[in-house]
């Protein structure tokens, strides 16, 4: 029993908590689902793991090399600024939220496979560096809104974040002027029957975008 617990702890803490290994596992599972050979599965997993590590190392090198250049430009011109490189920002973000980025990539890939299975859209997005960019961006948006993705794939609210992730100026109070009236007016106009040229009106299924709700202010 102790051996099984130690193995489980090792897998969770040393494998699934390392973003590079997690990306390799995702790639291996995807290639296995595509009925690829053992050599292609192993090669794809190793390549994905190394690519992820290279991105992090390259981002660190770019940041380190640009620091002296920034100091030289600041000393010569007195201007203050930053170099907008997405690789550097990704490396910095993955140092703190690497696990969340990996889990969002897993969730997005699973949703993509599900849509490919049950919908007419028979395409799976496999440009993984773009997937990595979007996953990092979504992770930072969730972290800014006060939500973080745990290792088990569940969202939790950051105690330091806001209650609902929105500042007070973006909330719509329920007792705002004409709040209920706008809602009822929208419902009434949305279900209004659109008259056509022929007698009896146009069937509901053929109205299309003609039934556009309009709001007339008081």
N, C-alpha and C positions, 0 to 999 in steps of 0.2 A: 504493500500500500504506500509506504514511504517512497518507494522507487517511482511509482506512478505519479505521485504528487510532485516529486522532484522533476520528472520529465515534463509534466504539465507546466510547472513554473518556468522551466527552461524555455519551453516553446513560447510561452506568453511574454516573458521578460526579455529573452535574448533573440527571438526570431520575429514574432509578430509585432513587437515594439520597435523594431528597426525598419524604417521606411524602405530601405533598399531591398531587404529580404522580402518584405511584404509585396513590393512591386514584382519581384521575381516569381513569387508564388502565384500572383494574379495572372501573370503571363503564362506560366505553366498550365494553370487550370484552363485558361482560354484556348491555348493550343491543343490541349487534350480534348476539349469539347469539340474542336474542329477536326478531330480524328487524325492529327498529325503523328508522325513517327516519334519514337523515343528520342532519337538524336535531335530532331527539330525541337521537341519540347525542352530538352535540356539546354540546347544551344540558345533558344529564345529566352529562357529564364535567366541564363547567365548574362546574355547581352543586355537584357532589361535591367538587371541588377547593376552591372558595370556602368551602363549609361546613366543611371540615377546617381551613382557615386561620382562619376565624372562631372555631372552637372553641378553637384555640390562643391566639389574640389575646384572646378573652374570658376564658379561664382566667388569663392573665397580668394582665388588668385587675382581675378579681375578687380575685386574690391581692394585688395592689398596693393596692387600696382597703380591704381588710380588715386590712392591717397597722396603720394608725393606729387603727382601732377596737379591735384587740386590745391595742395599747399603752394606750389609754384605759381599757379594762376592767381590765387588769392593774394600772394605777396607782390606779384607784379602789377596787377590791375586793381586790387582792393575789392574785387567783386566776390560776392558770396553766392554759391549755387551748388547743385548736385548734378551728377551724371545719370540720366534716366535709363538704366539698363535693367531689363526685366530679369535677366539671369542673376544679377547681384541681389535684387529684391527677393527673388525666389529662394536663393541660398540662405538669406537672413531669416526669411519666414519659416523655412523648413527646419532650421535649427530649433525653433520653439514649437512649431505646430506640424512637425513631420508626420507623426502618427495620424493626426486628423486628415492631412492631405491624402495619405494612403487610403484611409477608410472611405473618404469621399470618392476617390477613384474607383474603389471596389463597388460602392453603391451605384455610381454612374454607369459602370460597365454592366452591372447586373440589370439595371433598368433598360439599358440599350439592348441587351440580349432578350429581355422580356418583350420589348416592343417589336423586335425583329421576329419573335415567335408568334405573337398574337395579332399583329397588324400587317397591312400590306407593305409597310416600309421594310424591305428586306436588305437593309444595310446596317453594318456595325462600324462605328467610327474607331479606327485603329491608328490614328496619328497621335502617338502617345505623348510626344512633347507638347502638343496643343492640349491634350487632356490634362497633362501635368500643370500647364499654365492656368487653365480654367479651374482646376481643383484647388490650386494655391490661392487664386483670387477668391473663390467661394469660401474657402476656409478663413481668409482674412476678413471677408465681409461678415461671416457669422461671428468671428471673434470680436469684431468691432461692435456688432449688435448685442454682444453679451452672451453669446452661445458658443460652446466648444463641443467638439465631437470626441466622445470617450473611446477607449480601446474596443469596447464591445459594440460600437456602432450606434450608440444612443446619444441624443442631444441632451445637454443639461445647460441650465442658465448659469452664467458666470456671476458669482456674488458681487463682483465689482461692476457689473454691467447694469443697464437699465432694466426696468421691470418688463417692458414689452419690446425693447429694442428700438423705440422711436422717441425722439425728443418731444417735448410737450407741444411745440408749435405745429407738429405734424399730426397730432391727434384731432379727430373730429368729435366735439362734445355731442352727446345725444340730445341735449336740449338746445341745439343751435337753431336759429330762426329758419323756418320753413323746412326743417329737416324731415319731419314726417310727411309733410305735404308733397315734397319733391318725390319721395318714395312712392306714395299712393298715385300721384300723377303719372309717374313712370309706368307703374303696373297697368293703370287704366289705358294708357296710350299704346303700350306694347301689345296688349291683347285686343286692340281695336281692329275691327274688320276693315280691310282695304277694299274699296269698291273698284270694280273694273268696268269696262265698256259693256260687257255682256250682262244680261239680266241674272240676278241672283248673286252677284259678287264673285270674287276670285276665291277658289278653294284655299284653305289655310296652308296646305302643303306647298302651294305654288306661289305664295306671296313673296318669298325670297327676302331681299333687303328693302322692300318697299315699305314695310311696317316699321318705319324709323320713329322711335319715341321722341316727341318734342316737348319742351318745357317752356311754358309761358310764365314769366315772372309776374308777381303780384303788382 
